[in-house]
């Protein structure tokens, strides 16, 4: 019998079903017995993990983050991510960036980005040999400046509700995040990220990240694949590196290259017993 060609809509639905099954499989794997360690999420990656700094400890990340689009580029110069530990399982976060926006039709613009306020709570932690799960609600708000009028930041403010999962399977650290973003005066969006990493030495770690963000109405998404590393320069100072690219042709509002190049500072230094 002759074969019948699938319509584009059927093919797209099939691809989404395959991706959904893969995501469910990854989540189920977290519940298989394995040795646990807080995994490789967080800067320089966009996928977060359940880890927190610990009581009265600080984690400060300073990074240069380039986003290259088909017709323009946006860079965080720098991105400032400040985290403070409240107890063993709670983290308070503030993040913002000084943005550089460049396109071929106008002069380069600079301005302050949206403020990101968040609280991470690791509500399930069965110990170092079991699963850990957290939630990390975040609010993205505009600052009282002219960044919106100048087209540097979006007009819509939003609320992100993600969940993070972390385990280690043999020598491979696994971190997974999934979330839904509620947008005021704009389409709601979703995100998902998976980081796989390995510690080659006590100071050097390499990771691979699959990350995707998308919208529902209209339906669109842009998956990216990134490779990165962390290197412990000194006990409280860690070098952060990541570079990635889109896995599908980019559009004018979706980046084809992403990156993170910066440093992480763990304070006070005496609280971190690192090689």
Secondary structure, DSSP 8 states (H G I E B T S, - for coil): -------HHHHHHHHHHHHHHHHHHHHHHTTS-------S-STTSSS--S----TT-EEEEEEEEEEE-SSEEEEEEEEEEEEEEETTTEEEEEEEEEEEEEETTEEEEEEE--EEEEEEEEEEE--TTS-EEEEEEEEEE--SSSTTTTTSS-S--EEEEEEEEEEEETTEEEEEEEEEEEETTS--EEEEEEEEEEESSSSEEEEEEEEEEEETTTTEEEEEEEEEEEEEEETTEEEEEEEEEESS---TTS-SEEEEEEEEEEESGGG----
